[in-house]
Amino acid sequence: MFVGRFTELLKSAGYECNVTTRIGRARVGDDLFTLRRLPANSADDGPLFMAKIHGAYDWMTWPQDAVKKVKSFISTARGVESARTCRAS
């Protein structure tokens, strides 16, 4: 829901693409408003940067997705528990 609304806002403002905080490389056919990206910084030497470009960092996608799912589950569970507590009061 949020992603769809955000995408519409970006398009109406004239943007043609957007990157997310999800780790990974963009691929042909990806939604241009939910592109993955690779972390890169001044500590990356040439060989490390090239390895990232060629997919050596892709393995980080599944741990990142797993952590986000666990955090979302915990957040939802806390919200449900909070709602129960409020009703019980």
C-alpha positions, 0 to 999 in steps of 0.5 A: 500500500505504502509502496504503491502510493509512494510510487504514484507520488514520485511519478506525479513529481516527474521521477522516472525511477527510485532505489530502495534500501534492499540489497541487490543488483537491478535486473532487466524487467525490474520495477523502476521504482523499487530497484535494489542497490549495492552498498559502496563506499570509499573502503571498497577497493577495485576488486571488491567493487567489481565483485559486487558488480558481478554478483558476489554480494547478492547472497546478502539479499536473503539475510536482509529479507529474513531480518526485515520479515522477523522485525515486521512480525515482531512489530505486528505482534507487539501491536496486537498485544498493545491493542489487547492491553488497551481493550482489557483496561 
